[in-house]
Amino acid sequence: MTLNILELDQVCNIAEQVYFEVIDKLDIIGDCVVPDEDNDEGTRNTEYGSELYYLIKNAVKTAIDYQGE
């Protein structure tokens, strides 16, 4: 049985932190995040932003050899 060094929610938190650092540093926030039409105070990822987030999330999972979803 393989044990994960992090839980999935921890992986997601790391991916989210890296995602926002990257889009801020590269000044591509407007390409990745837009206001959410369904939530006046919220935002949502664009297709490009979602692809970038999942790329980062999968890289984190690969780096720690995560065995799960």
C-alpha positions in Angstrom: 0.0 0.0 0.0 1.4 3.4 -1.0 1.0 6.3 1.4 0.8 9.8 0.2 2.9 12.4 1.9 0.1 15.0 1.4 -3.7 14.8 1.3 -5.4 15.9 -1.9 -6.6 19.1 -0.3 -3.0 20.0 0.6 -1.9 19.3 -3.0 -4.7 21.6 -4.2 -3.7 24.3 -1.7 -0.1 24.2 -3.0 -1.2 24.2 -6.6 -3.5 27.2 -5.9 -0.7 29.1 -4.2 1.8 28.4 -7.0 -0.9 29.3 -9.6 -1.6 32.7 -8.2 2.2 33.4 -7.7 2.8 32.5 -11.3 0.0 34.5 -12.9 0.9 37.5 -10.7 4.6 37.3 -11.5 3.9 36.9 -15.2 1.2 39.6 -15.1 -1.3 37.4 -16.8 -4.1 37.6 -14.2 -6.5 39.1 -16.8 -5.9 36.1 -19.1 -6.5 33.6 -16.3 -9.1 35.0 -13.9 -12.3 36.9 -14.7 -15.2 38.1 -12.6 -17.8 35.4 -12.0 -21.1 36.3 -13.5 -23.0 34.1 -11.0 -21.2 35.5 -7.9 -20.9 39.3 -7.7 -17.9 39.1 -5.3 -16.3 36.0 -6.9 -14.0 35.2 -9.7 -13.5 32.2 -12.0 -10.7 30.8 -14.1 -10.8 31.3 -17.8 -10.1 28.2 -19.9 -6.5 29.2 -20.1 -6.4 29.7 -16.4 -8.0 26.3 -15.7 -5.5 24.6 -18.0 -2.6 26.3 -16.2 -4.0 25.4 -12.7 -4.4 21.8 -13.6 -0.9 21.7 -15.2 0.5 23.0 -11.9 -1.7 20.6 -9.8 -0.5 17.6 -11.9 3.1 18.7 -11.6 2.8 18.8 -7.8 1.2 15.4 -7.8 3.9 14.0 -10.0 6.7 15.6 -7.9 5.4 13.9 -4.7 4.3 10.7 -6.5 0.7 11.2 -5.4 -1.4 8.1 -5.7 -5.1 9.1 -6.1 -7.4 11.3 -8.1 
